[in-house]
Amino acid sequence: MKVLCLHAYGQNSQTFRQATGSFRKLFKKFNFEFVFADAPHQIDDPKFETGQLAWYFVNKSDRHLDPKGLDESMQCLNRLLTEHEPVGVVGFSQGASIFSLHCAHGDVFPSVKFAMVFGAPLLNCVGEKAELLKKCDLPVLVVSGANDQVIPWAESEQLSSSFGNSQFFKHEGGHYVPSNNSVKTLYLDFISSCLEQT
């Protein structure tokens, strides 16, 4: 069973894989094959190392404008879902929001039985499709940090409430994918419940 993993802004498949080693070990009993994808856009910014990627670009002067690059990323995501037919999706930050947008289009790929999204921003274009997102019955676990300085936890909580079948969990840390023992039972119970329904 494959799980598609979608990285954050300023990461790529390799760096996200390296950052989630402890996280992946929590799911050893499921024998998942974690597939790490690359976003289609290069970041042209000296603050970032060469090869760091983005799913979209936010207008820094007006964060409420629709981000640039979404069409290419949605096409990329659809290709990845078709190619790998994952049973689950893990998205972090931008990776979380691009999958949320996929759900908001009302066309969740049929092989996907669960999603786990971390530090997820709520894009305006997702909010505008709230009615479709509410009809999405895919089980989604939304996780956010109480001390997240990048994406406020309240924004992720708002995204969670927009889904038709979601669970929200707030941990005590910041903008990262938690993997300590305090979340292990939560994760395993969530996934076990999702797979039992298939």
C-alpha positions in Angstrom: 0.0 0.0 0.0 1.4 3.3 -1.0 1.2 6.6 0.8 1.8 9.8 -1.2 3.8 12.4 0.6 3.6 16.1 -0.4 6.3 18.4 0.9 6.2 22.1 2.1 7.4 25.2 0.4 11.2 25.3 0.3 11.5 21.5 0.5 11.7 18.7 -2.0 11.0 15.0 -2.0 14.5 14.2 -0.6 14.5 16.8 2.2 10.9 15.8 3.3 11.9 12.2 3.3 14.8 13.0 5.6 12.6 15.1 7.9 10.0 12.4 8.4 12.1 9.3 9.2 10.8 9.0 12.8 7.3 9.7 11.6 7.4 6.9 9.0 8.7 4.4 11.6 5.4 4.8 13.6 3.6 3.0 10.8 5.8 0.0 10.5 2.9 -2.4 11.2 1.1 -1.3 8.1 4.0 -2.0 5.7 3.3 1.3 3.8 5.5 2.3 0.9 5.9 6.0 1.3 6.2 7.8 -2.1 7.8 11.3 -1.9 6.8 13.6 -4.7 8.4 16.8 -6.0 6.4 20.0 -6.6 6.7 21.4 -10.1 8.0 24.9 -9.4 11.6 25.9 -8.6 12.1 28.6 -6.0 14.2 31.5 -7.4 15.2 33.0 -4.1 18.8 33.2 -2.6 17.4 32.4 0.8 16.8 28.9 -0.4 19.3 26.3 -1.6 19.1 25.2 -5.3 16.6 22.5 -5.9 14.1 23.6 -3.3 10.5 23.6 -4.7 7.1 25.1 -4.3 3.5 24.0 -5.1 2.5 27.6 -5.6 3.6 31.2 -4.9 1.7 33.5 -2.6 1.4 37.2 -3.4 3.4 38.7 -0.4 1.7 42.1 -0.7 -1.8 40.6 -0.7 -2.0 37.1 0.8 -5.7 37.0 -0.1 -5.1 36.9 -3.9 -5.1 33.5 -5.5 -1.6 32.0 -5.5 0.3 31.6 -8.8 1.2 28.1 -10.1 -1.8 26.2 -8.9 -2.9 24.8 -12.2 0.4 23.2 -12.9 0.5 21.8 -9.4 -3.0 20.4 -9.6 -2.1 18.7 -12.9 1.1 17.3 -11.2 -0.9 16.0 -8.3 -3.5 14.3 -10.5 -0.7 12.6 -12.4 0.9 11.4 -9.2 -2.4 10.0 -7.9 -3.1 8.2 -11.2 0.4 6.7 -11.3 0.7 5.5 -7.7 -2.9 5.0 -6.7 -2.1 5.6 -3.0 -4.2 4.4 -0.2 -3.3 7.6 1.8 -1.9 11.0 1.4 0.4 12.9 3.9 0.7 16.7 3.2 2.8 19.2 5.1 2.1 23.0 4.8 1.8 23.8 1.1 1.6 20.0 0.4 -1.4 19.9 2.7 -3.1 22.8 1.1 -2.6 21.5 -2.5 -4.3 18.3 -1.5 -7.1 20.2 0.2 -7.7 22.0 -3.0 -7.9 18.7 -4.8 -10.6 17.6 -2.3 -12.4 20.9 -2.8 -12.8 20.2 -6.5 -14.9 17.2 -5.5 -12.9 14.7 -7.3 -10.9 12.8 -4.6 -9.0 10.0 -6.3 -10.9 6.7 -5.6 -7.9 4.7 -4.2 -7.3 7.3 -1.4 -8.9 6.1 1.9 -7.3 8.7 4.3 -5.3 11.9 4.5 -3.1 13.4 7.2 -2.3 17.1 6.8 0.1 19.1 9.0 0.5 22.8 9.4 -2.0 23.4 6.7 -2.9 26.9 5.4 -6.4 27.6 4.3 -6.2 29.0 0.7 -8.9 31.5 -0.3 -9.7 29.4 -3.4 -10.3 26.4 -1.0 -12.6 28.5 1.2 -14.6 29.6 -1.9 -15.3 25.9 -2.6 -16.5 25.2 1.0 -19.7 23.6 -0.2 -17.8 21.0 -2.2 -15.3 20.5 0.5 -18.0 19.8 3.1 -19.3 17.1 0.8 -15.9 15.4 0.8 -16.3 12.3 3.0 -12.7 11.3 2.9 -11.4 10.9 6.5 -8.8 13.6 7.1 -6.7 14.1 10.2 -5.6 17.8 10.5 -2.7 18.4 12.8 -1.3 21.8 13.9 1.1 23.2 16.4 0.0 25.5 19.2 3.3 27.4 18.7 3.3 27.3 14.9 4.8 30.7 13.8 4.3 30.0 10.0 0.6 28.9 9.8 -1.4 29.8 12.9 -3.2 26.7 14.4 -6.6 28.5 14.1 -6.2 28.6 10.3 -5.6 24.8 10.2 -8.6 24.3 12.6 -10.7 26.4 10.2 -9.6 24.1 7.3 -10.5 21.1 9.4 -14.0 22.3 10.0 -14.4 22.9 6.3 -14.0 19.1 5.6 -17.0 16.9 5.8 -15.2 14.1 7.8 -12.2 15.5 9.7 -10.5 15.3 13.0 -8.4 18.2 14.4 -5.5 17.7 16.8 -3.3 20.5 18.2 0.1 19.6 19.6 2.3 21.8 21.7 5.1 22.4 19.1 5.6 24.5 16.0 5.6 24.1 12.2 6.6 20.5 11.8 5.3 16.9 11.5 5.3 15.5 15.1 6.4 11.9 15.6 6.7 11.5 19.3 4.9 8.9 21.5 2.2 11.4 22.4 0.8 11.3 18.8 1.5 7.6 18.0 -1.8 6.2 19.3 -3.7 9.0 17.6 -2.1 8.3 14.2 -2.4 4.5 14.4 -6.0 4.6 15.6 -7.0 7.0 12.8 -5.4 4.9 10.1 -6.7 1.6 11.4 -10.2 3.0 11.5 -9.9 4.2 7.9 -8.5 0.9 6.6 -11.1 -1.1 8.4 -13.8 0.8 6.4 -12.4 -0.4 3.1 
